[in-house]
Amino acid sequence: MSCRWDGDNKQILSSLCMHCGDPDFTPVFDDMENVGCCRYEPVFTLFEIYKMVRDGDDDFFMNHIYHHPKRRIFPYEILVEAQVDDRFYRSEEQEKYRKWLANASTRYRAVDFKMTYSICSFFVSGKGCGLPPRYKTSICRSFVCHTIEDQAAEETRQQLKTWQRSIIEEAESFNRVHQEQLQARGWNLIDHPDQVLTYLKMLPSGGRQA
């Protein structure tokens, strides 16, 4: 079986990832490192932030996420932009990118196109994800590419869906409940990061509202 379940960190792992052959993640140029699906730009939600402060890693959150030089802070999540190859910014690439981005029906092509030039800012060459496993986003912990799915038996594919559903539902449920609570208090990550961290620290074990 090419996949296994890491129950401690609630993530799907595969031995195929180190040598990803999925065409969706093939580098544009031969001199670019093959990083597989580590081309995505991770979005850290309240759920991931909660796990950091629950572990007493406030400094990790502030230094490596909140003040990351490539972060974009939204009210209840933080996106860390990828490292983009300089060749993406050549005029011919930009013309295609802007054309697709301007049309709602082709916007997904623009996103996928830029991704082929990108590497996650937390990727470590020769190792993979540089984040502590427990702080990886729910997408990073649950994503399985077509190559892995195609090689899996039907029973394994069903098991993968069960694991994925468990990961996503846990994060989405947490975010939905606590975003509502923070909105009611008028707090957000842009203007009130200290209050948000204090709120998350005060949650009982499991993250349920007291």
PLY file of the C-alpha trace (Angstrom):
ply
format ascii 1.0
element vertex 210
property float x
property float y
property float z
element edge 209
property int vertex1
property int vertex2
end_header
0.00 0.00 0.00
1.48 3.35 -1.07
-0.47 5.33 1.58
-0.58 5.20 5.33
-2.43 7.02 8.07
-0.44 9.02 10.62
-2.91 8.98 13.50
-0.79 11.17 15.78
-0.92 14.10 13.35
-4.05 13.09 11.44
-2.46 13.13 8.02
-2.23 10.91 4.94
1.32 10.00 3.95
2.58 8.32 0.79
5.92 6.86 -0.24
5.24 8.15 -3.76
5.47 11.82 -2.80
9.28 12.01 -2.81
9.26 11.06 -6.49
6.00 12.61 -7.61
5.14 11.76 -11.19
1.75 13.42 -11.35
1.54 15.49 -14.56
-0.43 18.22 -12.76
2.68 19.02 -10.72
5.38 18.59 -13.35
7.85 21.51 -13.26
7.77 23.89 -16.23
11.56 23.74 -16.69
13.98 20.84 -16.29
16.16 22.82 -13.88
13.29 23.29 -11.41
13.08 20.94 -8.44
10.29 18.38 -8.50
8.34 19.17 -5.34
5.07 17.44 -6.19
2.02 19.08 -4.64
4.20 21.33 -2.45
3.42 24.04 -4.97
0.30 25.14 -3.15
0.19 28.30 -1.04
-0.83 27.14 2.45
-3.70 28.89 4.22
-3.46 28.74 8.00
-6.90 28.90 9.58
-8.03 29.33 13.16
-7.74 25.57 13.58
-4.00 25.49 12.82
-3.40 28.61 14.90
-5.25 27.00 17.80
-2.97 23.97 17.66
0.10 26.22 17.77
-1.00 28.21 20.81
-2.38 25.07 22.49
1.17 23.69 22.33
2.56 26.93 23.75
4.13 27.82 20.40
3.02 31.45 20.30
6.52 32.44 19.15
6.37 29.97 16.27
3.06 31.41 15.12
4.17 35.03 15.39
7.66 34.55 13.91
6.99 31.96 11.20
3.38 32.62 10.21
2.05 36.02 11.31
5.26 37.90 10.47
6.38 35.72 7.57
7.69 38.05 4.84
5.31 36.54 2.28
2.18 36.34 4.43
-1.17 37.87 3.58
-3.37 38.35 6.63
-7.14 38.04 6.34
-9.67 38.38 9.19
-9.63 34.69 10.13
-6.85 33.07 8.13
-3.33 33.74 6.89
-2.05 32.79 3.45
1.70 32.41 2.95
2.58 33.02 -0.67
4.80 30.62 -2.58
8.27 31.27 -3.93
7.67 31.94 -7.63
10.30 31.33 -10.29
11.42 34.60 -11.93
10.59 33.21 -15.37
6.90 33.40 -14.52
7.15 37.17 -14.81
8.29 37.19 -18.43
5.95 39.12 -20.71
4.56 36.10 -22.58
3.75 34.25 -19.34
2.15 37.33 -17.84
-0.01 37.85 -20.91
-1.46 34.34 -20.60
-1.85 34.61 -16.84
-3.69 37.94 -16.91
-5.93 36.83 -19.78
-7.06 33.72 -17.91
-7.31 35.54 -14.58
-9.63 38.21 -16.03
-12.28 35.67 -17.02
-14.21 33.85 -14.28
-14.52 30.73 -16.44
-10.75 30.45 -16.97
-9.52 31.76 -13.62
-8.72 28.23 -12.48
-6.30 27.94 -15.43
-4.47 31.05 -14.24
-4.12 29.60 -10.73
-2.90 26.23 -12.04
-0.52 27.97 -14.45
1.14 30.05 -11.72
1.38 26.97 -9.50
3.68 25.23 -12.00
6.22 28.00 -11.37
5.78 27.95 -7.59
7.24 26.20 -4.56
5.69 26.40 -1.09
7.66 28.74 1.16
7.84 25.97 3.79
9.30 23.34 1.45
12.77 22.08 2.39
14.83 20.72 -0.50
15.46 16.99 -0.21
13.13 16.67 2.79
9.66 17.96 1.98
7.44 20.01 4.26
9.43 22.01 6.79
6.48 22.59 9.11
5.93 20.50 12.22
3.38 17.88 11.05
0.78 18.93 13.62
0.74 22.47 12.19
0.26 21.56 8.55
-3.00 22.79 7.03
-5.94 20.45 6.61
-5.49 20.55 2.82
-1.83 19.55 3.10
-2.72 16.71 5.49
-5.54 15.37 3.33
-4.55 15.96 -0.29
-3.96 12.90 -2.47
-2.99 13.32 -6.13
-4.32 11.37 -9.12
-1.17 9.23 -9.32
-1.72 7.89 -5.81
-5.45 7.35 -6.35
-4.89 5.55 -9.65
-2.45 3.09 -8.08
-4.67 2.37 -5.09
-7.10 -0.53 -4.86
-10.80 0.29 -4.51
-10.77 -0.53 -0.79
-7.84 1.84 -0.29
-9.56 4.63 -2.23
-12.58 4.33 0.02
-10.32 4.46 3.07
-8.63 7.58 1.68
-12.01 9.29 1.33
-12.85 8.45 4.94
-9.56 9.90 6.17
-9.94 13.01 4.01
-13.48 13.62 5.22
-12.36 13.29 8.84
-9.53 15.81 8.40
-11.58 18.41 6.53
-14.70 18.16 8.69
-12.71 18.60 11.91
-11.05 21.79 10.66
-14.16 23.25 9.01
-16.31 22.63 12.07
-13.78 24.30 14.36
-13.36 27.29 12.07
-17.09 27.79 11.64
-17.81 27.79 15.37
-14.92 29.99 16.45
-15.09 32.47 13.60
-18.66 33.17 14.68
-17.52 33.62 18.28
-14.73 36.00 17.30
-17.00 37.98 14.99
-19.46 38.41 17.84
-16.64 39.91 19.91
-15.47 42.12 17.04
-12.02 40.52 16.94
-9.97 39.44 13.91
-6.40 38.57 13.00
-5.79 41.84 11.18
-6.60 44.25 13.99
-6.70 42.11 17.14
-4.14 39.26 16.91
-3.44 39.29 20.66
-7.13 38.98 21.52
-7.57 36.16 19.02
-4.62 34.25 20.49
-5.92 34.76 24.02
-9.37 33.50 22.97
-7.87 30.36 21.39
-5.70 29.70 24.44
-8.74 29.78 26.71
-10.55 27.03 24.81
-10.84 23.72 26.64
-9.08 20.64 25.32
-10.50 19.67 21.94
-11.26 23.27 20.98
-14.93 23.24 21.98
-16.56 26.42 23.16
-16.91 26.50 26.92
0 1
1 2
2 3
3 4
4 5
5 6
6 7
7 8
8 9
9 10
10 11
11 12
12 13
13 14
14 15
15 16
16 17
17 18
18 19
19 20
20 21
21 22
22 23
23 24
24 25
25 26
26 27
27 28
28 29
29 30
30 31
31 32
32 33
33 34
34 35
35 36
36 37
37 38
38 39
39 40
40 41
41 42
42 43
43 44
44 45
45 46
46 47
47 48
48 49
49 50
50 51
51 52
52 53
53 54
54 55
55 56
56 57
57 58
58 59
59 60
60 61
61 62
62 63
63 64
64 65
65 66
66 67
67 68
68 69
69 70
70 71
71 72
72 73
73 74
74 75
75 76
76 77
77 78
78 79
79 80
80 81
81 82
82 83
83 84
84 85
85 86
86 87
87 88
88 89
89 90
90 91
91 92
92 93
93 94
94 95
95 96
96 97
97 98
98 99
99 100
100 101
101 102
102 103
103 104
104 105
105 106
106 107
107 108
108 109
109 110
110 111
111 112
112 113
113 114
114 115
115 116
116 117
117 118
118 119
119 120
120 121
121 122
122 123
123 124
124 125
125 126
126 127
127 128
128 129
129 130
130 131
131 132
132 133
133 134
134 135
135 136
136 137
137 138
138 139
139 140
140 141
141 142
142 143
143 144
144 145
145 146
146 147
147 148
148 149
149 150
150 151
151 152
152 153
153 154
154 155
155 156
156 157
157 158
158 159
159 160
160 161
161 162
162 163
163 164
164 165
165 166
166 167
167 168
168 169
169 170
170 171
171 172
172 173
173 174
174 175
175 176
176 177
177 178
178 179
179 180
180 181
181 182
182 183
183 184
184 185
185 186
186 187
187 188
188 189
189 190
190 191
191 192
192 193
193 194
194 195
195 196
196 197
197 198
198 199
199 200
200 201
201 202
202 203
203 204
204 205
205 206
206 207
207 208
208 209
